[in-house]
Amino acid sequence: MEIKATTKEAYQLLHDGALAFQHAEKVGLRIDVEYCENKKGELTKEIEKIEDRIKTSKFYHQWERSLTGKKKVNIDSNWQLAHFLYDVKGIKPIKWTTGGKKEENKKGSTDEESLSQLGVPEIDLILRMRKLKKVRDTYLESFLREQVNGVIHPFMNLHLTRTYRPSMDSPNFQNIPIRDEEAMNICRQAVLPHRGHQLLETDYSGIEVLIACCYTHDERLIYDATEGDMHRDMAIELYMLNSLNKSHKGEYNLRQGAKNGFVFPQFYGSYYENCAPDLLRWAEKGSLHDGTPALVHLNNKGLVKLGRSGRVRNYDKFIEHVRNVEDSFWNVRYKTYTRWKKRMWEDYLKDGYIKFLTGFQAGGVMSRKQVMNAPIQGAAFHWLLWSFIEIDRIQREHNWDSKLLWQIHDSIIADIKPGELKEVSQMIEDVTCKQLPKAWDWIIVPLKVEMDLCDIDQPWNTKRRWDGTVS
């Protein structure tokens, strides 16, 4: 897939965006060098302890004996691990991967999702060791390597990307973990505001769903995105609940499960068989208001079978249940959205390209999933880029000490001088929620942002939801 601007305004967006990103690159990000060095040492010690536990286990010795010739166990080798787990020990894979078209090339998957569901303690140790190594070697080490006097200047390569989002390097902040809370906190604790300042993160709330509303004009989707709660509704259906109270921690986790394990994956082109395992992982954290664990509830409903350990032993009926929910989701709830997807695919097959509302065009060899996702994700980034450009322009006109630092996912992060917090935050909200719809009249839904704020001189991982009150 390759994207190109088809209007003068679209080209100007990229041109001005590259300049605005360059201003942020020049400001740079402050890194806690001492913390990175100390944390690397702590992680190394923990990794060594985990490795010792693995190597003294019965599991490891069986693995050693399964190897022929002079081969030694390589804990980091997925090929060795798959052979030992599935061929030697005869463990049934959670899912298969293929090495070609022939049936005999099918292999048991060794991705983190599959391995974590096997219930093997030594595998859990291996996964933890791999995670800690990645945090240490990929993230903390890159911070230390790139910093000069405690500041790094990541490149945001808007002019190089062939798709609709920028790439980032030296280091790549776009790849900092967000799904694994521990890894995310370790990495974000290394990122500081400039001295005497505080970090402000502004996130467009539900940006891609709102973009989908603008493309599809699906009335039910517009209602759900602006007034309803699709995540609550889908949690009730998926987990067979009578109601859901998101202020209850256990039921809130089920709502998050529906959001992250079903709704968003469905919008991005996933399907029921992939969603079911994710939904069950969220159910492990969930419970009903009467205290019943969510997995026990699903067991009582006959959708899963639990083993003595409390782990899910069989969930074939749950997969079928999710399939039925998916069918209703697209063919009843959001049937107008489904018709839009059909038209998009037909237009692509006829023309060889698809058009964005923002004046761009994507063409080339594209999968059906890409055809559906590109115009929505592309326009979502263009919203963010337009806002970044305008915020950068205004803050430079006012000569504020507060500066934009970088853009990540659906957020804009700024370095704020405390005395300017009220004025800058009000300007950001005005740009993102009021000025953007004036600039692009095809935006048919109200916009809102959520802001997270760190205290003065505190790292990025300490951010908290901020209501705009300045003391």
N, C-alpha and C positions, 0 to 999 in steps of 0.2 A: 504494500500500500504506500502511496505517495500523495502528499497533500500539497496544494498550491493555492495561492491567492488568485481570485478571479475578478476582484474589484480593486480600485485604487484604495478604498478604505481598508480593505483586508490587508493589502500590502503595508499600508501605513501603520496598522496595528502591530505587525511584526517588526517593522523598522523602529517605531517608538518603544516597543517592548524590549528590544535588544539594548537600546540606550538606557532605559530605566533599570534593567538588570545590571548593566555595567556600573551604574551609580551605586547599586547595592553591593556589588562585588568589591568596589573600592573601599566601602566602609568596613567590610569584613566582620567575621564572627570571633568573639573572644572565647578562648578555650582555657579550661582549668588544667594546666599542664601537670601540676603536682598531683591532682586527683587522677588523671589518666595514668601517670606512672605508677602510683600506688595501687590503683585498681588492677592494672595489668599484673602486678606482683601477686595480688590476692587471687585473681583468677587462675594464674599459673599454679599456685599451691592447691587450689581446689581441683583443677584438672588432674594434677598428679595424684591426688588422693583417690579420685574417681577411677583413674586408670589402674591404680593398685588394687582397688576393690574388684574391678573387672577381671584382672589377670590372676587373681587368687580364687576366682569362682569356679565352680564345677562346670558351668556353662562354657567358660573360656577353655578349660582343659579338654572338654569334648570337641570344641571347635578345633583345637590344635591337632587332636588325634584324627580328625576328619580330613586333614590336608595330606596330600601325597608328596613324596620326594622331600626336597629341602625347603619347601614353602613354609613361611612363617605367618602367623596370624597378623593381618593388617586391619586393625579396628576401623580404619577410615575407608576400607574397601567395600563398597556396596555389593560388588560381584561376589566376593567371599562370603559376606553376610547372607546374601540371598541364597547362595548354594547351601550354606550350613542350616539356615532356618527351614527352607522349603524342601530341599532335596535330602538332607541328612536327617534332620529332626522330624520332617514330615508335617510341619505346621501349615495349616491352610492359610494361604494369603488372603488379606482383606480385599485386595484388588490385584488385577493383572496388568502388566505392561507388555507391549509387543515389540519384538525386534525385527519384524518383517511381516509378510502376509501369511506365512505358514503357521499352522496351529502349534507345531513343536517349538516355535520361537517365542511363544508366550512365556513370560517370566513373572514371578511374584514381585510385586512392587516393594521397593525399599525407600519410598519417600517418607517424610516424617509423619504425615497423616496416617499412612498404613501401619508403620512400625509402632506408633504410639498406641494403636488399638489391639496389639497382640497380647498385652498383659504379661509380658516377660520382664521381670525386674532388671535383668542385665541390659536389655534393650533400652529401657528407660534411662539407665546410667549412660549408655553410649550416646543417646540423643542429647542428654544434658551436657556431656563432655563436648560434643560437636557444637552445640549452641554456644557454650562458653568460649571455645576456641575461635568461633567466628566473631563474637563480640570483641575479644581481645585482639585478634590478628587483622580483621577487616575494618573495624570501626575505630577502636581506641588507638591502634597503631597508626592508622591513616591520619587521625587528628594530630598526633605527635609529629608525624613525618611532614605534614603540610604547614604546621604553625611556624610563624616567625614572630618572636617576642610575644608569644601567647595569642596571636591573632592568625586566623586562616581566611583565605579569600577564595571560596569555591566559585568555579566557573558555571554560569547558567547558560547553556549553549542553545539559545533559541534559534540561532542562525544555522545550526548544523543538523537539527533533527529532521527526519523525513516524515514524521507523523505530526500530531497536533499538540504534543506536549514537549517541553524542553528536556534536554538531557542535562546532567550535572556531573562534574568531576572535580577532583583535587580538593576535598574528597566529594563523593556522591552522597549528598544529604538526602536525596530522594529515597535512598535504600535503607535509611536508618529504620530498624524494626518498629512496627506499630501494633502488630497483632500479639506479640509476646511481651507482656507487661514488664517482666523482669529485664529482658534485654533492652527494651525501650528506655526504661528508667536509668539503667547503667549508662547508656549512650547519651541521653539527654542531660544527665547530671554534669556532663563535661562541658555543656554549652552555657556560657554566661553572657549577661548584658555587658555593655561597656561600663566602666566604673561609675558608680553613682546613679546608674540608670536601671530600668526594669524592662523585661520582655513582655510584649503584648501580642497575642496571637488572635487573628480574626479569621473565623471559619464561616464560609457560606453554608447555611443550614439546608441539607437536602438538595444541594445544587443540581445534581444530575436528574433527580426526579422532577424538579421544577423545569429543567430544560426539556425533559420528555413531555411535560404538559404543553410547552410551547410548540413542539413539533406535532403532537398527536391530536391536541384539542379534545382529549378524552375527558368527558365530564366527570366520571367517577374518579379518575386519577387526580383531576384538578381539585375536587372536593377533599379527597384523602390527603393531598399534599398541603392544602391550605387550612382545612378545618377538622378533618378526621384524624384517625390514627391507624394507618394500614398495618403497622407492626403489631399493635395490640390485636387487631382483628385476625391477622394471620396466625398469631400465637395461639389464640383461642381455637382456631380451626385445626392447626397442626398438632397441638398438644391435647386436644379434646377437652377444653376447659369450659366451665359454665360462664366464667367472667375472668377479668384480669385486673389487678390493682398494681400499677407500676411503682407505687410507693412501698410495696412489700418487696423486700430484697429478692426472695426466691422467685416470685412471679415477674419481677423486673428482669431477672436473668433469662426467663423464658421469652419475654418480649425481645430482648437482645438476641436470643437465639433465632427467633423468627426474622428479625431484621438482618442479621449478619449471615445466617445459615440458609435463608430462603429468599427473602424479598430482593436484596441486592444481588445475590447470585442469579436469580431469575432475570432481573433486568439486564444483567451482563451476559446472558446467553447460556447459563448453566441449566441443568435439568434435574428432575426429581431424584434420580439414582445417586447423583453426586451430593445433593442437598441432604439426604437422609442421615448420613453419618455425622455431618456437621451439626444437624439439629439435635442428635443424640448426645454429642459432646457438650452442647449447651445445657441439655437436660440434666447432665451430671451435676451442674452447678445450681440447678433450679429446684424449687419446691412450691407446693401449693400453700395457700394462706393457713390451712389447718396443720401444716407441718409435714404433710406427706411428701417424700422425695419424688421428684418428677418422674424418675425412672420406674419407681414403684407404681406410680399412678398409671404410666403407660403399660406396665406389666398387668395391672388389674384390668385395664381396658382390652387386654389381649393383643396389643400391638407389638410387644417385645416379650422375650423370655429372658429372665435373669438367672445367672448361675449362682452358686453358693457364695461366691465372692462379692456378689452385687453387680458384677459386670454384665453387660448385655451379651447373651449367648446366641441369640437369633433375633433378627429384626426384619424378616421377609415381609411380614404383614404391615409393618410400619412403612416400608418402602412403597408398598401398594397404596397405603393411605396417603402418603405424600404425593404419589402420582395423581390420585383423584383430586387432591387439593390444587395441584398444579393445573390440571385440566380446567377446574372452575376458575382459577386465578386469571387465566388468559382468555377463556372462551365465554365467561360470564361477567366476571368483575371488570376486566379491562379489555373488553371485546373491540372497542374502537382502537386501542393501542395495537391490538393484534392485526387489525386491518391495515394500520399504518405500516407495520413491519412487512406485511405481504406486499404492499405497494412499493416500499423501498427496495425490496429484493427484485421485484419485477422490473423496476426502473434501472437498477444496476445491470441486470442481465441484458437489457435492451441497449443502454447507453454506454456501459463500461465504467461509469463513475457515479458518485452521489454528491449532492450539493448540501452545504451547511447553511444555516440561517445567517451565519456571520460573514458570508461572502467568500468562503473557501470551497474547494472541490477536492474530493479524494477519489483516486482511481487506481488502476493496476489490478493485479490479481488479489482478490479479497474473498475471505470466507463469508458465509452468511452471518456469522457472529460479528465479524468486523463491520459488515455493512450496517448492522443494527446499532453497534456501539459507537462507531466513529463519529457520526454527526452529533450524538449526545455528549460524549466525552470531549469531543473537540470544541463544541460550543461552550461547554462548562469551563474549559481552560481559557477560552477567549473572554468569557465574563471576568474571570480572575485577572487575566492579563490587562484588560481595559482598566479595571479598578487599580491595579498595581501602577500603571502608567499615570493615571490621574492623581493618585495619592502622592506619588513621587514628585509630580509637577508642582502640586500645591505646597508640599513641605519645603521644596527648594525655593519657591516664591516667597514663603514666609521666613526663610532662613532659620528654620527651627533646628535645635540641637538633636531632636528626635529624627531618626532615619529608618528607612526600610532596610531589612537585612536579607531576607530571602523569601521565596515562595516554595511551599511544599504541599503536594497533594491539593486539597481544596482550601488551603490556608495561606494567609499573608502574615509574616512575622516582622514586627517592628521593634526597634530599640528606642525606648521612650525616656525622655528626661521627665522626672516626676512633676515638675512645675508646669509641663506642657500636656500632661496626660488628658485632662478634660477636653482641651481644645482639639488635640490631635484625634482622640477617639471619636468625638462628635463629627469631625471632618471625615474620618474613615467610614462611619456609619452613613453619612449623607451621600458619599460617593458610591458606596456599594449597594445601597438600598433605594436611593432616590434618583441620583444622576444617571446611573446605568440604564434604568428603564426609559428615561427621557432620550438617551442616545440611541437606543434600539427599541423601536416601538412595537416589534414583534413579541416582546416580553409581555405575556398576558396574565402573569401571576404576581402577587406581592412578594417582595424579596425581604429576607431577614438574615442577619448575621449573629453569630455567637462569639463572645470575646472571652478569652482566658488571659489572666494577668499573673505575673510573678511579682513577688516583693522586690524591693531594691537590692541589687547585687546578688539575687538568688538565681539558681540555675533553672533551665528550661523544664526539668521534670517536676518542679514545684508549682507549676501553673495551676490556677483555680478559676472556675467560672466566675466572671466578673459582671456585676449588674450595672456598671457605669457610675457608681457612687464614688466620688472623690472626697476623701476626708480633709 
